[in-house]
Amino acid sequence: MGKEKLHINIVVIGHVDSGKSTTTGHLIYKCGGIDKRTIEKFEKEAAEMGKGSFKYAWVLDKLKAERERGITIDISLKIVLLI
């Protein structure tokens, strides 16, 4: 029988512009839920828009409007498979 993966539920709450998406995206990256190449792609794209510090937030922020405005609009359940 294969090794069973641990399932956890996380709720992130905070004020506007407190870094919730950035923190969550960084956590997903550190836990292996997204690869380094994708983060590097987000970093390059964010820098081109003058938002270099948003690379981890873009793990969650997929809409064009979210990325242009630097805010999370779509709040929904995110399921990430961790290594």
MMTF fields as JSON, N, C-alpha, C and O atoms, coordinates in Angstrom:
{
  "mmtfVersion": "1.0.0",
  "mmtfProducer": "UNKNOWN",
  "numBonds": 331,
  "numAtoms": 332,
  "numGroups": 83,
  "numChains": 1,
  "numModels": 1,
  "chainsPerModel": [1],
  "groupsPerChain": [83],
  "chainIdList": ["A"],
  "bondAtomList": [4, 2, 8, 6, 12, 10, 16, 14, 20, 18, 24, 22, 28, 26, 32, 30, 36, 34, 40, 38, 44, 42, 48, 46, 52, 50, 56, 54, 60, 58, 64, 62, 68, 66, 72, 70, 76, 74, 80, 78, 84, 82, 88, 86, 92, 90, 96, 94, 100, 98, 104, 102, 108, 106, 112, 110, 116, 114, 120, 118, 124, 122, 128, 126, 132, 130, 136, 134, 140, 138, 144, 142, 148, 146, 152, 150, 156, 154, 160, 158, 164, 162, 168, 166, 172, 170, 176, 174, 180, 178, 184, 182, 188, 186, 192, 190, 196, 194, 200, 198, 204, 202, 208, 206, 212, 210, 216, 214, 220, 218, 224, 222, 228, 226, 232, 230, 236, 234, 240, 238, 244, 242, 248, 246, 252, 250, 256, 254, 260, 258, 264, 262, 268, 266, 272, 270, 276, 274, 280, 278, 284, 282, 288, 286, 292, 290, 296, 294, 300, 298, 304, 302, 308, 306, 312, 310, 316, 314, 320, 318, 324, 322, 328, 326],
  "bondOrderList": [1, 1, 1, 1, 1, 1, 1, 1, 1, 1, 1, 1, 1, 1, 1, 1, 1, 1, 1, 1, 1, 1, 1, 1, 1, 1, 1, 1, 1, 1, 1, 1, 1, 1, 1, 1, 1, 1, 1, 1, 1, 1, 1, 1, 1, 1, 1, 1, 1, 1, 1, 1, 1, 1, 1, 1, 1, 1, 1, 1, 1, 1, 1, 1, 1, 1, 1, 1, 1, 1, 1, 1, 1, 1, 1, 1, 1, 1, 1, 1, 1, 1],
  "groupList": [{"groupName": "MET", "atomNameList": ["N", "CA", "C", "O"], "elementList": ["N", "C", "C", "O"], "formalChargeList": [0, 0, 0, 0], "bondAtomList": [1, 0, 2, 1, 3, 2], "bondOrderList": [1, 1, 2], "singleLetterCode": "M", "chemCompType": "L-PEPTIDE LINKING"}, {"groupName": "GLY", "atomNameList": ["N", "CA", "C", "O"], "elementList": ["N", "C", "C", "O"], "formalChargeList": [0, 0, 0, 0], "bondAtomList": [1, 0, 2, 1, 3, 2], "bondOrderList": [1, 1, 2], "singleLetterCode": "G", "chemCompType": "PEPTIDE LINKING"}, {"groupName": "LYS", "atomNameList": ["N", "CA", "C", "O"], "elementList": ["N", "C", "C", "O"], "formalChargeList": [0, 0, 0, 0], "bondAtomList": [1, 0, 2, 1, 3, 2], "bondOrderList": [1, 1, 2], "singleLetterCode": "K", "chemCompType": "L-PEPTIDE LINKING"}, {"groupName": "GLU", "atomNameList": ["N", "CA", "C", "O"], "elementList": ["N", "C", "C", "O"], "formalChargeList": [0, 0, 0, 0], "bondAtomList": [1, 0, 2, 1, 3, 2], "bondOrderList": [1, 1, 2], "singleLetterCode": "E", "chemCompType": "L-PEPTIDE LINKING"}, {"groupName": "LEU", "atomNameList": ["N", "CA", "C", "O"], "elementList": ["N", "C", "C", "O"], "formalChargeList": [0, 0, 0, 0], "bondAtomList": [1, 0, 2, 1, 3, 2], "bondOrderList": [1, 1, 2], "singleLetterCode": "L", "chemCompType": "L-PEPTIDE LINKING"}, {"groupName": "HIS", "atomNameList": ["N", "CA", "C", "O"], "elementList": ["N", "C", "C", "O"], "formalChargeList": [0, 0, 0, 0], "bondAtomList": [1, 0, 2, 1, 3, 2], "bondOrderList": [1, 1, 2], "singleLetterCode": "H", "chemCompType": "L-PEPTIDE LINKING"}, {"groupName": "ILE", "atomNameList": ["N", "CA", "C", "O"], "elementList": ["N", "C", "C", "O"], "formalChargeList": [0, 0, 0, 0], "bondAtomList": [1, 0, 2, 1, 3, 2], "bondOrderList": [1, 1, 2], "singleLetterCode": "I", "chemCompType": "L-PEPTIDE LINKING"}, {"groupName": "ASN", "atomNameList": ["N", "CA", "C", "O"], "elementList": ["N", "C", "C", "O"], "formalChargeList": [0, 0, 0, 0], "bondAtomList": [1, 0, 2, 1, 3, 2], "bondOrderList": [1, 1, 2], "singleLetterCode": "N", "chemCompType": "L-PEPTIDE LINKING"}, {"groupName": "VAL", "atomNameList": ["N", "CA", "C", "O"], "elementList": ["N", "C", "C", "O"], "formalChargeList": [0, 0, 0, 0], "bondAtomList": [1, 0, 2, 1, 3, 2], "bondOrderList": [1, 1, 2], "singleLetterCode": "V", "chemCompType": "L-PEPTIDE LINKING"}, {"groupName": "ASP", "atomNameList": ["N", "CA", "C", "O"], "elementList": ["N", "C", "C", "O"], "formalChargeList": [0, 0, 0, 0], "bondAtomList": [1, 0, 2, 1, 3, 2], "bondOrderList": [1, 1, 2], "singleLetterCode": "D", "chemCompType": "L-PEPTIDE LINKING"}, {"groupName": "SER", "atomNameList": ["N", "CA", "C", "O"], "elementList": ["N", "C", "C", "O"], "formalChargeList": [0, 0, 0, 0], "bondAtomList": [1, 0, 2, 1, 3, 2], "bondOrderList": [1, 1, 2], "singleLetterCode": "S", "chemCompType": "L-PEPTIDE LINKING"}, {"groupName": "THR", "atomNameList": ["N", "CA", "C", "O"], "elementList": ["N", "C", "C", "O"], "formalChargeList": [0, 0, 0, 0], "bondAtomList": [1, 0, 2, 1, 3, 2], "bondOrderList": [1, 1, 2], "singleLetterCode": "T", "chemCompType": "L-PEPTIDE LINKING"}, {"groupName": "TYR", "atomNameList": ["N", "CA", "C", "O"], "elementList": ["N", "C", "C", "O"], "formalChargeList": [0, 0, 0, 0], "bondAtomList": [1, 0, 2, 1, 3, 2], "bondOrderList": [1, 1, 2], "singleLetterCode": "Y", "chemCompType": "L-PEPTIDE LINKING"}, {"groupName": "CYS", "atomNameList": ["N", "CA", "C", "O"], "elementList": ["N", "C", "C", "O"], "formalChargeList": [0, 0, 0, 0], "bondAtomList": [1, 0, 2, 1, 3, 2], "bondOrderList": [1, 1, 2], "singleLetterCode": "C", "chemCompType": "L-PEPTIDE LINKING"}, {"groupName": "ARG", "atomNameList": ["N", "CA", "C", "O"], "elementList": ["N", "C", "C", "O"], "formalChargeList": [0, 0, 0, 0], "bondAtomList": [1, 0, 2, 1, 3, 2], "bondOrderList": [1, 1, 2], "singleLetterCode": "R", "chemCompType": "L-PEPTIDE LINKING"}, {"groupName": "PHE", "atomNameList": ["N", "CA", "C", "O"], "elementList": ["N", "C", "C", "O"], "formalChargeList": [0, 0, 0, 0], "bondAtomList": [1, 0, 2, 1, 3, 2], "bondOrderList": [1, 1, 2], "singleLetterCode": "F", "chemCompType": "L-PEPTIDE LINKING"}, {"groupName": "ALA", "atomNameList": ["N", "CA", "C", "O"], "elementList": ["N", "C", "C", "O"], "formalChargeList": [0, 0, 0, 0], "bondAtomList": [1, 0, 2, 1, 3, 2], "bondOrderList": [1, 1, 2], "singleLetterCode": "A", "chemCompType": "L-PEPTIDE LINKING"}, {"groupName": "TRP", "atomNameList": ["N", "CA", "C", "O"], "elementList": ["N", "C", "C", "O"], "formalChargeList": [0, 0, 0, 0], "bondAtomList": [1, 0, 2, 1, 3, 2], "bondOrderList": [1, 1, 2], "singleLetterCode": "W", "chemCompType": "L-PEPTIDE LINKING"}],
  "groupTypeList": [0, 1, 2, 3, 2, 4, 5, 6, 7, 6, 8, 8, 6, 1, 5, 8, 9, 10, 1, 2, 10, 11, 11, 11, 1, 5, 4, 6, 12, 2, 13, 1, 1, 6, 9, 2, 14, 11, 6, 3, 2, 15, 3, 2, 3, 16, 16, 3, 0, 1, 2, 1, 10, 15, 2, 12, 16, 17, 8, 4, 9, 2, 4, 2, 16, 3, 14, 3, 14, 1, 6, 11, 6, 9, 6, 10, 4, 2, 6, 8, 4, 4, 6],
  "groupIdList": [1, 2, 3, 4, 5, 6, 7, 8, 9, 10, 11, 12, 13, 14, 15, 16, 17, 18, 19, 20, 21, 22, 23, 24, 25, 26, 27, 28, 29, 30, 31, 32, 33, 34, 35, 36, 37, 38, 39, 40, 41, 42, 43, 44, 45, 46, 47, 48, 49, 50, 51, 52, 53, 54, 55, 56, 57, 58, 59, 60, 61, 62, 63, 64, 65, 66, 67, 68, 69, 70, 71, 72, 73, 74, 75, 76, 77, 78, 79, 80, 81, 82, 83],
  "secStructList": [7, 7, 7, 7, 7, 7, 7, 7, 7, 7, 7, 7, 7, 7, 7, 6, 6, 1, 1, 2, 2, 2, 2, 2, 2, 2, 2, 2, 2, 2, 6, 6, 1, 1, 7, 2, 2, 2, 2, 2, 2, 2, 2, 2, 2, 2, 2, 2, 6, 6, 7, 4, 4, 4, 6, 6, 4, 4, 4, 6, 7, 7, 1, 2, 2, 2, 2, 2, 2, 6, 1, 7, 7, 7, 7, 7, 7, 7, 7, 7, 7, 7, 7],
  "xCoordList": [0.847, 0.0, 0.891, 1.887, 0.542, 1.321, 1.189, 0.281, 2.115, 2.102, 0.949, 0.815, 0.132, -1.002, -0.534, 0.269, -1.044, -0.668, -1.534, -2.718, -0.927, -1.608, -2.46, -1.983, -3.697, -4.592, -4.745, -5.021, -4.563, -4.761, -5.651, -5.673, -6.37, -7.187, -6.559, -6.225, -6.403, -5.816, -6.754, -7.257, -6.983, -7.762, -6.821, -6.13, -6.796, -5.937, -6.843, -7.65, -6.694, -7.527, -6.609, -5.611, -6.944, -6.148, -6.754, -7.687, -6.213, -6.666, -6.289, -5.449, -6.915, -6.585, -5.103, -4.587, -4.429, -3.001, -2.077, -1.003, -2.495, -1.624, -0.725, 0.113, -0.888, -0.013, -0.547, 0.231, -1.846, -2.441, -2.118, -1.682, -2.324, -2.042, -0.552, -0.148, 0.258, 1.71, 2.196, 2.989, 1.733, 2.126, 1.661, 2.415, 0.423, -0.119, 0.615, 0.941, 0.874, 1.62, 3.024, 3.513, 3.677, 5.025, 4.995, 5.874, 3.993, 3.839, 3.635, 4.235, 2.796, 2.561, 3.865, 4.165, 4.63, 5.92, 6.883, 7.497, 7.013, 7.947, 7.568, 8.436, 6.28, 5.817, 5.825, 5.414, 6.284, 6.388, 5.131, 5.011, 4.197, 2.953, 3.056, 2.141, 4.166, 4.416, 5.922, 6.71, 6.313, 7.739, 8.471, 7.856, 9.786, 10.642, 10.522, 10.536, 10.403, 10.299, 9.07, 9.138, 7.967, 6.744, 6.915, 6.488, 7.538, 7.791, 8.697, 8.471, 9.717, 10.617, 9.865, 10.136, 8.927, 8.091, 7.235, 7.151, 6.599, 5.791, 6.648, 6.218, 7.852, 8.751, 9.084, 9.064, 9.389, 9.726, 8.528, 8.657, 7.369, 6.159, 5.776, 5.385, 5.888, 5.554, 6.513, 6.092, 7.804, 8.8, 8.517, 8.679, 8.099, 7.769, 6.598, 6.482, 5.735, 4.585, 4.883, 4.006, 6.133, 6.497, 5.979, 5.834, 5.696, 5.157, 5.977, 5.421, 7.284, 8.184, 7.922, 8.188, 7.412, 7.189, 5.916, 5.609, 5.183, 3.912, 4.043, 3.029, 5.254, 5.437, 4.723, 4.145, 4.746, 4.076, 2.561, 1.82, 2.099, 0.654, 0.054, -1.101, 0.832, 0.328, 0.11, -0.495, 0.591, 0.262, -1.254, -1.844, -1.876, -3.323, -4.083, -5.202, -3.485, -4.16, -3.982, -2.93, -5.004, -4.922, -5.562, -5.193, -6.503, -7.202, -6.309, -5.498, -6.46, -5.676, -5.905, -4.959, -7.148, -7.473, -6.785, -6.351, -6.683, -6.009, -4.54, -3.998, -3.922, -2.493, -2.225, -1.232, -3.089, -2.906, -3.119, -2.382, -4.123, -4.469, -3.751, -3.723, -3.168, -2.444, -3.345, -2.955, -4.558, -5.495, -6.109, -6.209, -6.513, -7.194, -8.684, -9.298, -9.253, -10.679, -11.422, -12.442, -10.91, -11.55, -11.122, -9.972, -12.036, -11.732, -12.457, -13.68, -11.723, -12.319, -11.412, -10.314, -11.896, -11.14, -9.968, -10.15, -8.794, -7.616, -7.143, -6.868, -7.048, -6.554, -5.178, -5.004, -4.211, -2.835, -2.312, -2.428, -1.748, -1.124, 0.329, 1.09, 0.707, 2.072, 2.859, 2.323, 4.118, 5.007, 5.207, 5.923],
  "yCoordList": [-1.177, 0.0, 1.239, 1.284, 2.253, 3.482, 4.348, 4.183, 5.264, 6.186, 7.179, 7.824, 7.291, 8.204, 9.621, 9.839, 10.586, 11.982, 12.607, 12.296, 13.477, 14.199, 15.312, 16.071, 15.413, 16.479, 17.475, 17.098, 18.747, 19.786, 20.878, 21.102, 21.538, 22.684, 23.921, 23.931, 24.952, 26.196, 27.341, 27.423, 28.213, 29.423, 30.597, 30.66, 31.523, 32.702, 33.924, 34.172, 34.676, 35.856, 37.037, 36.904, 38.187, 39.377, 40.591, 40.481, 41.742, 43.0, 43.075, 42.312, 43.996, 44.255, 44.616, 45.371, 44.082, 44.344, 43.905, 44.478, 42.892, 42.405, 41.259, 40.793, 40.793, 39.754, 38.34, 37.385, 38.191, 36.852, 35.966, 34.828, 36.466, 35.672, 35.416, 34.321, 36.406, 36.243, 35.187, 34.319, 35.253, 34.275, 32.874, 31.908, 32.767, 31.463, 30.892, 29.706, 31.722, 31.27, 30.816, 29.827, 31.537, 31.162, 29.833, 28.992, 29.645, 28.385, 27.22, 26.158, 27.419, 26.376, 26.036, 24.863, 27.048, 26.826, 26.059, 25.081, 26.495, 25.855, 24.405, 23.582, 24.096, 22.729, 21.853, 20.694, 22.389, 21.603, 21.571, 20.732, 22.462, 22.489, 23.175, 23.079, 23.872, 24.532, 24.505, 24.633, 24.34, 24.172, 25.51, 26.557, 25.442, 26.629, 27.345, 28.575, 26.587, 27.19, 28.1, 29.182, 27.666, 28.473, 29.746, 30.819, 29.634, 30.823, 31.797, 33.006, 31.283, 32.147, 32.843, 34.005, 32.14, 32.729, 33.852, 34.937, 33.587, 34.616, 35.82, 36.964, 35.564, 36.647, 37.54, 38.765, 36.936, 37.7, 38.52, 39.71, 37.881, 38.575, 39.71, 40.79, 39.464, 40.49, 41.672, 42.825, 41.387, 42.451, 43.308, 44.528, 42.675, 43.408, 44.363, 45.371, 44.045, 44.903, 45.86, 46.605, 45.832, 46.687, 46.185, 46.962, 44.881, 44.283, 43.058, 41.994, 43.207, 42.084, 41.311, 40.11, 41.962, 41.289, 40.436, 39.795, 40.422, 39.701, 38.269, 37.594, 37.789, 36.468, 35.351, 34.468, 35.361, 34.302, 34.488, 33.505, 35.718, 35.972, 35.432, 35.006, 35.449, 34.995, 33.49, 32.988, 32.767, 31.338, 31.198, 30.251, 32.138, 32.116, 33.072, 32.775, 34.209, 35.241, 34.954, 35.24, 34.394, 33.977, 34.972, 35.013, 35.762, 36.689, 37.854, 38.329, 38.311, 39.445, 40.682, 41.399, 40.925, 42.089, 42.016, 43.038, 40.819, 40.651, 41.039, 41.745, 40.577, 40.84, 42.302, 42.866, 42.913, 44.322, 45.234, 46.202, 44.925, 45.783, 45.408, 46.193, 44.209, 43.781, 43.409, 43.525, 42.96, 42.54, 41.198, 40.863, 40.445, 39.182, 39.457, 40.04, 39.033, 39.226, 37.911, 37.861, 36.86, 35.546, 34.817, 34.393, 34.67, 33.897, 32.57, 32.531, 31.512, 30.191, 29.152, 29.448, 27.951, 26.828, 26.508, 26.367, 26.396, 26.004, 24.661, 24.526, 23.68, 22.367, 22.188, 22.302, 21.91, 21.767, 20.421, 20.08, 19.67, 18.4, 18.659, 19.176, 18.302, 18.524, 17.23, 16.137, 17.383, 16.22, 15.573, 14.578],
  "zCoordList": [0.0, 0.0, 0.0, 0.723, -0.809, -0.907, 0.327, 1.141, 0.439, 1.571, 1.408, 0.368, 2.435, 2.395, 2.698, 3.605, 1.927, 2.133, 3.22, 3.352, 3.979, 5.035, 4.435, 3.591, 4.855, 4.41, 5.551, 6.69, 5.231, 6.235, 5.651, 4.44, 6.516, 6.128, 6.749, 7.934, 5.953, 6.438, 6.085, 4.964, 7.042, 6.816, 7.043, 8.061, 6.094, 6.205, 6.275, 5.379, 7.351, 7.579, 7.853, 8.562, 7.295, 7.556, 6.882, 6.087, 7.212, 6.63, 5.157, 4.681, 4.446, 3.05, 2.949, 3.773, 1.951, 1.695, 2.828, 3.016, 3.578, 4.651, 4.197, 4.969, 2.945, 2.418, 2.522, 2.533, 2.597, 2.723, 1.523, 1.699, 0.317, -0.886, -1.042, -1.433, -0.742, -0.838, 0.144, -0.22, 1.373, 2.389, 2.013, 2.138, 1.556, 1.181, -0.029, -0.052, -1.028, -2.202, -1.855, -2.401, -0.947, -0.508, 0.239, 0.052, 1.078, 1.809, 0.839, 1.005, -0.162, -1.168, -1.884, -2.106, -2.241, -2.909, -2.003, -2.432, -0.77, 0.169, 0.468, 0.76, 0.395, 0.657, -0.592, -0.534, -1.711, -2.939, -3.784, -4.677, -3.523, -4.279, -5.622, -6.44, -5.863, -7.144, -7.385, -6.448, -8.631, -8.922, -9.075, -9.281, -8.967, -9.021, -10.364, -10.415, -11.444, -12.779, -12.871, -13.455, -12.302, -12.335, -11.518, -11.942, -10.349, -9.521, -10.266, -10.227, -10.942, -11.715, -12.847, -13.152, -13.466, -14.521, -13.938, -14.513, -12.794, -12.14, -11.755, -11.903, -11.263, -10.857, -12.044, -11.926, -13.177, -14.384, -14.857, -15.145, -14.936, -15.387, -14.436, -14.878, -13.141, -12.15, -12.251, -12.16, -12.439, -12.566, -13.801, -13.763, -14.884, -16.11, -15.902, -16.599, -14.945, -14.634, -13.477, -13.04, -12.984, -11.861, -10.528, -9.584, -10.443, -9.218, -8.827, -8.558, -8.798, -8.554, -7.279, -7.224, -6.264, -4.983, -4.976, -3.971, -6.077, -6.135, -6.638, -6.818, -6.868, -7.491, -6.738, -7.372, -5.423, -4.664, -4.654, -4.655, -4.644, -4.684, -5.975, -5.996, -7.046, -8.34, -8.392, -9.339, -7.395, -7.296, -7.161, -7.682, -6.466, -6.235, -7.15, -7.567, -7.461, -8.253, -9.739, -10.311, -10.356, -11.76, -12.729, -13.903, -12.257, -13.14, -13.547, -12.753, -14.786, -15.289, -14.415, -14.09, -14.041, -13.211, -11.852, -11.321, -11.288, -9.995, -10.116, -9.265, -11.164, -11.351, -11.679, -11.221, -12.458, -12.806, -11.605, -11.414, -10.801, -9.666, -8.378, -7.431, -8.338, -7.147, -5.985, -4.823, -6.303, -5.261, -5.64, -6.82, -4.645, -4.899, -5.024, -4.131, -6.138, -6.394, -6.199, -5.513, -6.8, -6.76, -5.497, -5.382, -4.553, -3.354, -3.465, -3.604, -3.404, -3.544, -2.92, -2.448, -2.933, -2.4, -3.319, -4.529, -2.77, -3.532, -2.997, -1.804, -3.862, -3.472, -4.081, -5.294, -3.239, -3.684, -3.215, -2.038, -4.118, -3.759, -3.412, -4.23, -2.209, -1.751, -1.827, -1.644, -2.096, -2.214, -0.865, -0.757]
}
